[in-house]
Amino acid sequence: MKSCKVYIAGHTGMVGRAVVRSLERAGYGDVITADRCTIDLRDQRSVQEFFATKKPDIVIDAAARVGGILANRNFPYQFLMENLQIQNNLIDSSLDHNVQKFIFIASSCIYPESAPQPLREENLLSGPLENNTEAYAVAKIAGVKACEAIRQQYQKQFFSLVPTNLYGSFDTFGAEKSHVIPAMIRKFDEAKVNGNTPVTLWGSGRPFREFLHVDDLADAVKFAIENKMEENLYNVGTGSDLTIKALAELIQNIVGHTGEIFWDSSKPDGTARKLMDVSKLKNKGWSSSVELQDGLCKTYEWYSNNKKYI
């Protein structure tokens, strides 16, 4: 298995970088990556020519246009169309060039807003999606279903991993595109530097969220490469959650900010709770290992060492 050619699409992103690190540490000797100058994943011809040249055995689709609630609300067309273009080209080229295994990285936003907790793989398409991330979710659902169709029609190992909220090194910390953890880390750090000024956070702080360190997801990808995956869809998470308020206080303590926290309830909370049922993957032999406190400390350390470049 470790002699296979593994192409990681999206290797410059947080997930792709983590997968590259994980596979190289594990001894995979032929990990294929390509920057945007080499391949435009939105262009069908570019992707087909790349596959014809490189002939990968395994493909990890970690390429996507991603962002937080604000970015999703402001750019729904780009989140829908660019993600459809990227994943469709990768999936179709993988089928055309006889890729042995294709792993599609989906998102927990594919599940309905009102789905019962914890979220099970069977909840897919059982109700309306959360409004703020609907365009991104529709694109991801299309990718999941494309892999499922190939699996059914061609009996190939095309399947999807559905991670919960991710965080870690190389996350996006900019104000316009960041998710909750990097946004909080940056806000608390900047407030600390400016004399522990107050920090204002979106929403009420009451929603519950689950968070997975990106290194855990990368380990799950390696597990999926090395094992036969009988199902089309697998949740990847920790199986535990906490309130956004508790998360904020935890990050505030790690950063060392001692000022006040204000909550702007005029901003959206999003779904009240998003907890993953991770029993399907756990029963196959994989579970997360990075505790939230440790993962947040590692992430803040990385941010502190790299913030001047961000």
C-alpha positions in Angstrom: 0.0 0.0 0.0 2.8 2.5 0.9 4.3 2.1 -2.6 1.0 3.4 -4.2 0.9 6.8 -5.9 -1.3 9.0 -3.6 -2.5 12.3 -5.1 -3.6 14.8 -2.5 -5.7 17.5 -4.1 -5.6 20.7 -2.0 -2.3 20.1 -0.4 -1.7 23.7 0.5 -4.8 23.9 2.7 -5.1 23.0 6.3 -6.5 19.5 5.6 -4.2 18.7 2.7 -1.1 19.7 4.6 -2.1 17.5 7.5 -2.7 14.5 5.2 0.7 15.1 3.5 2.4 15.2 6.9 0.6 12.1 8.1 1.4 10.0 5.0 5.0 11.0 4.8 5.5 10.2 8.5 4.0 6.8 7.9 6.4 6.0 5.1 4.4 6.6 1.9 7.0 7.2 -0.6 5.1 8.5 -3.6 2.8 11.4 -2.4 1.8 13.5 -5.4 1.0 17.2 -5.0 0.6 20.0 -7.5 0.2 23.8 -7.1 -2.3 26.0 -9.0 0.4 26.8 -11.6 0.5 23.1 -12.5 -3.2 22.3 -12.3 -6.4 24.3 -12.2 -8.8 22.0 -10.5 -11.8 24.0 -11.8 -10.8 23.2 -15.4 -11.7 19.8 -16.7 -9.0 19.6 -19.4 -6.3 20.6 -16.9 -7.4 17.9 -14.4 -7.7 15.2 -17.1 -4.2 15.9 -18.5 -2.7 15.8 -15.0 -4.3 12.4 -14.3 -3.1 11.0 -17.6 0.4 12.1 -16.8 0.7 11.2 -13.1 -1.6 8.1 -13.0 -2.4 8.1 -9.3 -3.6 5.0 -7.6 -5.3 6.8 -4.7 -6.8 10.3 -4.7 -7.7 12.3 -1.6 -10.0 15.2 -2.4 -9.1 17.8 0.3 -9.5 20.7 -2.2 -12.4 23.1 -1.6 -13.4 26.7 -1.3 -14.1 27.0 2.5 -15.0 29.7 4.9 -17.0 30.7 8.0 -20.6 31.9 8.2 -19.8 35.4 6.9 -18.0 34.2 3.8 -20.7 31.6 3.1 -23.4 34.3 3.3 -21.5 36.8 1.1 -20.4 34.5 -1.6 -23.0 31.6 -2.0 -22.5 31.3 -5.8 -18.7 30.9 -5.5 -19.1 28.4 -2.7 -21.6 26.4 -4.8 -20.0 26.6 -8.3 -16.3 26.4 -7.5 -16.7 23.4 -5.2 -18.9 21.6 -7.8 -16.2 22.3 -10.5 -13.3 21.1 -8.3 -14.9 17.9 -7.0 -16.6 16.9 -10.3 -13.4 17.2 -12.2 -11.5 15.1 -9.6 -14.2 12.4 -9.3 -14.7 12.1 -13.1 -11.0 12.0 -13.8 -10.4 9.4 -11.1 -13.1 7.2 -12.7 -11.7 7.7 -16.2 -8.2 6.9 -15.1 -9.0 3.8 -13.0 -8.1 5.2 -9.6 -8.3 2.4 -7.1 -9.6 4.4 -4.1 -11.1 7.9 -4.0 -11.6 9.6 -0.6 -13.9 12.7 -0.7 -13.7 15.0 2.3 -17.2 16.3 2.9 -18.5 18.5 5.8 -21.0 18.1 8.6 -23.1 20.9 7.1 -24.4 18.3 4.6 -26.8 17.2 7.4 -30.2 18.8 7.9 -30.4 21.7 10.4 -33.1 19.9 12.4 -31.6 16.4 12.2 -31.7 14.5 15.5 -28.5 14.6 17.6 -26.0 13.1 17.4 -25.9 13.3 13.6 -25.9 9.9 11.9 -24.9 9.1 8.3 -28.5 8.0 7.7 -29.7 11.6 8.3 -28.4 12.8 4.9 -31.2 14.4 2.8 -33.8 13.9 5.6 -34.7 17.6 5.9 -33.8 21.2 5.0 -30.2 22.5 5.3 -29.0 25.3 7.6 -29.5 28.5 5.6 -26.1 30.2 6.1 -24.1 27.3 4.6 -26.7 25.9 2.2 -24.7 26.6 -1.0 -21.5 24.9 0.3 -23.6 22.0 1.7 -25.4 21.4 -1.7 -22.0 21.1 -3.4 -20.7 18.7 -0.8 -23.8 16.6 -1.0 -23.4 16.3 -4.8 -19.8 15.0 -4.2 -21.0 12.5 -1.7 -23.7 11.3 -4.1 -21.3 11.1 -7.1 -19.0 8.8 -5.1 -22.0 6.7 -4.0 -23.1 6.4 -7.6 -19.7 5.3 -8.8 -19.5 2.8 -5.9 -22.9 1.3 -6.8 -22.4 1.3 -10.6 -18.7 0.3 -10.9 -18.1 -1.4 -7.5 -15.1 0.9 -6.9 -13.8 2.2 -3.5 -15.1 5.7 -3.8 -16.4 7.0 -0.5 -16.7 10.1 1.7 -15.4 11.1 5.1 -17.5 13.7 6.9 -15.4 15.6 9.5 -16.9 17.8 12.2 -15.6 21.3 12.7 -11.9 21.3 12.1 -9.0 23.4 13.5 -5.2 23.3 13.7 -2.0 24.5 12.0 -2.4 26.4 8.7 -6.0 27.3 9.5 -7.4 30.5 8.0 -7.1 33.3 10.6 -8.2 36.3 8.5 -11.3 38.1 9.8 -13.4 37.6 6.6 -12.9 33.9 6.0 -12.1 32.3 9.3 -14.1 29.7 11.3 -14.9 30.0 15.0 -11.6 28.7 16.6 -9.1 30.7 14.4 -11.3 33.8 14.6 -11.4 33.6 18.4 -7.6 32.9 18.7 -6.9 36.0 16.6 -9.4 38.2 18.4 -8.1 37.2 21.9 -4.5 37.5 20.9 -4.9 41.0 19.3 -6.9 42.1 22.4 -4.2 40.9 24.7 -1.5 42.7 22.8 -3.6 45.9 22.9 -3.8 45.8 26.7 -6.5 43.2 27.3 -9.2 45.2 25.6 -12.7 43.7 25.5 -13.5 41.1 22.9 -16.9 40.9 21.1 -18.0 37.6 19.7 -20.8 36.6 17.4 -24.1 35.2 18.7 -25.2 34.2 22.1 -22.6 31.6 23.0 -25.2 29.0 23.7 -24.9 26.7 20.7 -23.0 23.4 21.1 -20.3 22.5 18.7 -17.8 19.6 18.3 -14.3 20.2 17.2 -11.7 17.9 15.7 -8.0 18.6 15.3 -6.9 18.4 11.7 -4.2 15.9 12.6 -6.9 13.5 13.7 -8.7 13.8 10.4 -5.4 13.1 8.6 -5.0 10.0 10.7 -8.5 9.0 9.7 -7.7 9.4 6.0 -4.6 7.2 6.5 -6.8 4.6 8.2 -9.3 4.8 5.3 -6.4 4.3 2.8 -5.2 1.2 4.6 -8.5 -0.5 5.2 -11.4 -1.6 3.1 -14.3 0.8 3.6 -17.6 -1.0 3.2 -19.9 2.1 3.5 -20.3 5.2 1.3 -20.2 7.6 4.2 -18.3 7.8 7.5 -18.5 10.6 10.1 -15.2 11.7 11.6 -15.3 13.4 15.0 -14.7 13.1 18.7 -18.2 12.3 19.8 -18.3 15.1 22.4 -19.1 18.8 22.2 -19.2 22.0 24.3 -20.9 25.4 24.1 -19.4 28.2 22.1 -19.2 30.2 25.4 -17.2 27.4 27.1 -14.9 27.3 24.0 -14.4 31.0 24.1 -13.4 30.9 27.8 -11.0 28.0 27.1 -9.3 29.9 24.2 -9.2 33.1 26.3 -7.4 31.2 29.1 -4.9 29.6 26.6 -4.1 32.9 25.0 -3.8 34.7 28.3 -6.3 37.4 27.6 -7.8 38.9 30.8 -10.3 41.4 29.4 -14.1 41.1 29.1 -16.1 39.1 26.6 -19.2 40.6 25.0 -21.7 38.6 22.9 -23.4 40.2 19.9 -26.7 38.5 19.8 -27.7 40.4 16.6 -25.3 38.0 14.8 -26.5 34.5 13.9 -25.8 31.5 16.1 -26.3 28.9 13.3 -27.6 25.5 14.3 -28.3 25.0 18.0 -26.2 21.8 18.1 -24.0 19.8 15.8 -22.7 16.6 17.4 -21.5 13.6 15.2 -22.3 10.0 15.8 -18.9 8.5 15.2 -19.8 4.9 16.0 -19.5 3.6 12.4 -15.9 4.5 12.0 -15.1 3.7 15.7 -16.5 0.2 15.1 -14.0 -0.3 12.3 -11.2 0.5 14.6 -10.5 4.3 14.4 -11.1 7.0 17.0 -9.7 10.5 17.6 -6.8 11.0 19.9 -6.1 14.7 20.2 -7.8 16.3 23.3 -9.4 19.7 22.7 -7.2 21.5 25.3 -4.0 20.0 23.8 -5.1 20.7 20.2 -6.0 24.4 21.0 -2.6 24.9 22.7 -0.8 23.5 19.7 -2.9 25.7 17.4 -2.2 28.8 19.4 1.5 28.0 19.4 1.5 27.7 15.6 -0.5 30.9 15.3 1.9 32.8 17.6 4.9 31.6 15.6 3.4 32.5 12.2 1.0 35.4 12.7 3.4 37.9 11.2 3.1 36.0 7.9 -0.7 35.6 8.0 
